[in-house]
């Protein structure tokens, strides 16, 4: 009987320990599942971030390429700009100014202005010109008392105002010198 009293508590301890181990095993399994799930979610998140970074880099590279292509296509590189241009631009105190501009491939120019309805000889100027940073406007060097910026377009140049800005308004078309 003493053996029974000794075995009964021992059996109870074994049963409780066994139950405790069974209750701990599902908690550990649940913890492992949650940990694995977190690892998988992090891997997917990192993969998505890497894919997004790669896509953003590809877009940036494409934009740079397009920008470089656009920058290479301007009047200086794409148009047959050298030649002689002529037109009559408005004049405040005469009938108009017959203007002839010749642009040469060696970046020299010749500019002749004749004031219509006034006596006197034509004003002739010559020198060198440079292109602005866009490659679309020539700047006649040495002119200080008259407009020296001309926007170069297909078969014409458009005289700019004294500040190098496009002339607007009813008379704007009269500032277009046509290629001869």
C-alpha positions as MATLAB code, in Angstrom:
seq = 'XXXXXXXXXXXXXXXXXXXXXXXXXXXXXXXXXXXXXXXXXXXXXXXXXXXXXXXXXXXXXXXXXXXXXXXXXXXXXXXXXXXXXXXXXXXXXXXXXXXXXXXXXXXXXXXXXXXXXXXXXXXXXXXXXXXXXXXXXXXXXXXXXXXXXXXXXXXXXXXXXXXXXXXXXXXXXXXXXXXX';
ca = [
       0.000    0.000    0.000;
       2.890    2.297    0.713;
       4.007    1.567   -2.809;
       0.615    2.695   -4.092;
       0.892    5.982   -2.221;
       4.338    6.525   -3.652;
       3.352    5.547   -7.169;
       0.187    7.636   -7.233;
       1.961   10.981   -6.758;
       4.686    9.871   -9.135;
       2.075    8.984  -11.759;
       0.403   12.337  -11.159;
       3.716   14.174  -11.662;
       4.429   12.181  -14.843;
       0.916   12.932  -16.132;
       1.204   16.643  -15.355;
       4.668   16.902  -16.906;
       3.409   15.051  -19.970;
       0.422   17.409  -20.235;
       2.651   20.411  -19.765;
       4.948   19.192  -22.529;
       1.945   18.685  -24.813;
       0.652   22.152  -24.055;
       4.141   23.635  -24.654;
       4.603   21.853  -27.984;
       1.653   23.608  -29.692;
       2.880   26.977  -28.340;
       6.349   26.310  -29.692;
       4.906   25.132  -33.004;
       2.696   28.227  -33.183;
       5.717   30.407  -32.412;
       7.764   28.687  -35.128;
       4.923   29.089  -37.635;
       4.616   32.795  -36.784;
       8.370   33.242  -37.078;
       8.434   31.480  -40.465;
       5.499   33.567  -41.647;
       7.293   36.780  -40.582;
      10.445   35.648  -42.408;
       8.436   34.921  -45.559;
       6.654   38.291  -45.390;
       9.976   40.090  -44.921;
      11.494   38.235  -47.878;
       8.533   39.202  -50.080;
       8.751   42.815  -48.858;
      12.508   42.968  -49.554;
      12.006   41.377  -52.988;
       9.277   43.901  -53.792;
      11.460   46.805  -52.651;
      14.341   45.524  -54.788;
      12.025   45.142  -57.779;
      10.703   48.686  -57.252;
      14.263   50.048  -56.978;
      15.208   48.260  -60.201;
      12.130   49.620  -61.964;
      12.836   53.173  -60.742;
      16.453   52.903  -61.929;
      15.291   51.684  -65.339;
      12.832   54.600  -65.624;
      15.517   57.124  -64.599;
      17.908   55.684  -67.168;
      15.258   55.854  -69.898;
      14.433   59.468  -69.005;
      18.130   60.386  -69.173;
      18.434   58.741  -72.584;
      15.375   60.571  -73.919;
      16.663   63.848  -72.470;
      20.019   63.352  -74.171;
      18.263   62.550  -77.461;
      16.119   65.672  -77.207;
      19.126   67.810  -76.312;
      20.925   66.649  -79.449;
      18.078   67.699  -81.748;
      18.059   71.468  -82.039;
      18.324   74.090  -84.761;
      22.113   74.061  -84.686;
      22.384   70.305  -85.290;
      19.171   69.511  -87.143;
      18.377   72.403  -89.481;
      20.051   73.740  -92.599;
      20.480   77.089  -90.866;
      23.289   78.690  -92.871;
      22.153   81.038  -95.615;
      20.543   84.419  -96.205;
      17.309   85.557  -94.542;
      15.294   88.638  -95.516;
      12.243   90.552  -94.319;
      10.880   94.004  -93.555;
      10.568   94.603  -89.814;
       8.465   97.396  -88.272;
       9.959  100.847  -87.792;
       8.697  103.594  -85.455;
       9.552  106.487  -87.766;
       9.740  104.978  -91.250;
       7.907  102.585  -93.564;
       9.895   99.612  -92.312;
      13.420   98.289  -92.091;
      14.433   96.001  -94.948;
      16.647   93.532  -93.067;
      18.964   90.945  -94.589;
      20.921   88.545  -92.386;
      23.435   86.054  -93.719;
      24.636   83.274  -91.408;
      27.773   81.429  -92.523;
      28.906   77.927  -91.531;
      32.058   79.399  -89.928;
      29.837   81.287  -87.414;
      30.243   84.665  -89.099;
      27.374   86.898  -90.122;
      26.551   89.869  -92.303;
      23.600   92.122  -91.407;
      22.242   94.819  -93.713;
      19.433   97.203  -92.666;
      17.821   99.705  -95.031;
      15.352  102.215  -93.550;
      12.551  102.470  -96.119;
      11.288  105.978  -96.879;
      14.380  107.629  -95.415;
      17.419  108.991  -97.111;
      20.761  107.441  -96.447;
      22.698  104.349  -97.168;
      22.036  100.888  -95.818;
      23.662  100.063  -92.512;
      26.002   97.094  -92.824;
      27.463   95.163  -89.941;
      29.376   91.928  -89.779;
      31.076   89.798  -87.190;
      30.765   86.473  -85.472;
      27.813   84.840  -83.806;
      27.409   82.195  -81.136;
      24.619   79.787  -80.285;
      22.764   79.965  -76.993;
      22.813   76.963  -74.638;
      19.725   75.428  -76.281;
      21.258   75.508  -79.751;
      18.147   77.289  -81.079;
      19.098   80.983  -80.936;
      22.020   82.732  -82.618;
      23.466   85.768  -80.868;
      25.182   88.301  -83.122;
      28.271   89.497  -81.272;
      29.169   93.174  -81.368;
      25.623   94.541  -81.759;
      24.584   96.684  -78.814;
      22.113   99.213  -80.232;
      19.731   96.792  -81.963;
      18.328   93.319  -81.342;
      21.021   90.670  -81.699;
      19.126   87.455  -80.861;
      17.513   85.446  -83.656;
      15.543   82.254  -83.045;
      16.380   79.797  -85.828;
      13.416   77.876  -87.256;
      12.791   75.890  -90.432;
      13.608   78.225  -93.365;
      13.383   81.369  -91.231;
      14.894   83.264  -88.342;
      12.769   85.208  -85.895;
      14.173   88.452  -84.503;
      13.916   88.677  -80.711;
      13.533   91.877  -78.691;
      16.428   93.714  -77.011;
      16.210   91.324  -74.028;
      16.365   88.222  -76.215;
      12.665   87.464  -75.708;
      10.132   86.458  -78.361;
       8.196   89.427  -79.731;
       4.452   88.991  -79.320;
       1.405   90.895  -80.468;
      -0.179   91.963  -83.746;
       3.158   92.706  -85.433;
       4.967   89.540  -84.278;
       4.841   87.922  -87.746;
       6.672   90.903  -89.216;
       9.819   89.957  -87.283;
      10.183   86.692  -89.237;
      12.975   86.817  -91.807;
      12.482   84.191  -94.546;
      15.298   82.153  -96.023;
      16.164   83.223  -99.589;
];
